[in-house]
Amino acid sequence: MTYSRLGAVMPSEIRATVKLYFDGKIRRWYSRGDGKGVIFLVDAKTEDEARALMETLPLTKEQLMDHQYIPVGPLMPLRALMGGGQS
């Protein structure tokens, strides 16, 4: 990846990312502690839905972004602490 290519795409990447946030598709985003990118918490029901969402971003379209998808959800063992499976 060249920094000139990255720099050329970043303005549209930022606008597209903020739009996804305002549309409720990106719930939160964080900068990685090691400085190697960001982490998006995406509102998607499936990994395929999350992939489709990320494929709309300019960095993905230009093949300048690596992805790793990790499904997350509620910490289910906490239900045991609620006693009797209460909601």
Backbone hydrogen bonds, N-H to C=O, Kabsch-Sander energy under -0.5 kcal/mol:
donor,donor_aa,acceptor,acceptor_aa,energy
6,L,2,T,-2.2
7,G,3,Y,-2.9
8,A,4,S,-1.7
9,V,5,R,-1.3
10,M,6,L,-1.9
12,S,9,V,-0.5
13,E,9,V,-2.1
14,I,10,M,-2.9
15,R,11,P,-1.9
16,A,12,S,-2.4
17,T,13,E,-2.6
18,V,14,I,-2.5
19,K,15,R,-2.2
20,L,16,A,-2.1
21,Y,17,T,-1.9
22,F,18,V,-2.8
23,D,19,K,-2.2
24,G,21,Y,-1.6
25,K,20,L,-2.4
26,I,20,L,-1.3
27,R,25,K,-0.7
27,R,41,L,-3.0
28,R,41,L,-1.2
30,Y,39,I,-2.5
32,R,37,G,-2.7
35,G,32,R,-1.6
39,I,30,Y,-2.7
41,L,28,R,-2.9
42,V,40,F,-0.8
43,D,25,K,-3.1
44,A,42,V,-1.3
50,A,46,T,-1.9
51,R,47,E,-2.7
52,A,48,D,-2.5
53,L,49,E,-1.8
54,M,50,A,-2.4
55,E,51,R,-2.1
56,T,53,L,-1.4
57,L,54,M,-1.6
60,T,57,L,-0.6
61,K,57,L,-2.3
62,E,58,P,-2.1
63,Q,60,T,-1.8
64,L,59,L,-3.5
65,M,59,L,-0.6
70,I,68,Q,-0.5
76,M,74,P,-1.6
78,L,75,L,-1.9
79,R,76,M,-2.3
80,A,77,P,-1.0
81,L,77,P,-0.6
81,L,78,L,-0.6
82,M,78,L,-0.8
82,M,79,R,-0.8
83,G,79,R,-0.6
83,G,80,A,-0.8
85,G,79,R,-0.5
86,Q,83,G,-0.8
